[in-house]
Amino acid sequence: MAFGVDLTSSGTGFIIATFLIGLLLGVVVKKVFKLALAIVALVVVLVVTGYVNLSLTQDRQQTIYRTFYSSLHTVLSKAEQVTTLLPLTSVAFLAGIAIGLWKG
């Protein structure tokens, strides 16, 4: 019990904790999206200016295939485990995600 709020039982504490989880998740998703967009923009600029060559040889294609498809099953199983933990149908959680994405 922190600050006099019991977060394990149903009620106000549970709603606040669910909202905060959604809020933090929304902020993290927004920051990750911004970072991914910046990396893609950087790669595009490097390709256009000629610093990076994106021609795919047979070896590069095999490396990309092994890297992404070998770990895809692991990533999907971990994502499935995380989604079972999150209260995806809670209004407080969804409101937290929306505010985190909007203001985060």
N, C-alpha and C positions, 0 to 999 in steps of 0.2 A: 504494500500500500504506500504509494508515493503522494505526498501533498494531501493526504486525506481522501484520495480518490481510489476506490477499488476497481481496477481495470479488468479484473477477471470475471466479475459478475455482470449480468445484463443491467442495462440502465444507462445513466448519463455518462459514466466513465467509459463504458464500452463504445458508446456512440462517439465520444471525443477521440478515443484511441483509433477507431475505424476512420474517422475523418482525417486525423493526422497522418495515418498510413497512406491514405489516398492523396493527401496534399503533397507529401514527400515523394510519392511515386510519380505524381504529375510533374513536379519540378525536375526530378531526375530524367524523366522521359523527354521533357522539353530541352534540357541541357544536352542530352545525348543526341537528339535530333539536330540541334544547332551545331554541335561538334562534327557530326557526320556530314552535314551540309558544307561546313568550312573545309573539311578534308577533301570532299569531292570538288569544290571550287579550286582548291590549291592544285589538285591533280590536273584539272582541266587547264589551268593557267600554265602549269609546267609542260603539258603536252603541246599546247599551242605555241609556246615559246621555244620548244625544241629541246628542253632539258631532259625530258623523259620520253622514251620510245615504247609504245605499247603494242608493238607487233608481237603476235603470239606464235612462237615456234612450237614444235611438237613437245619439247621438254617442258616448256612453260605451261602448256595446256595440261599435261599430265600432273605437274606440280599443283596447279590450281585445283584440278579435279580431286587429287588425293587430299589436299588440305581442307577443302570445303565439304566434300561428300563423306569423308571418313569421320569428321566430327559432327556432322549434321544430326545423326541419330542421338548423340549424347546431348547436344544443345536442346533438341526438341523434348527429350525426356526430362531434362532439368526444367525447362519452361512449363511443361505439363505439371510437374510437382509444385512449382511456384503458384500456378493458377489455382491449384486446389487449396492453397493456403489463404489466398486473398478473398475477401468477402465481396465478390463481384456484383452481387445483387443488392447490396446495401446502398440506400440512398445517401447516407453520410459519406461512404467511400466514393461513390460516383461524383458527389458534389466536391469532395476533396480533390479528386483527379481533375475535374473541370477547372477549379480555381487554380490548382497547381500549373496546369497547362496554360491558362490564361495569364496569370500574374507572375508565374515562376520565372 
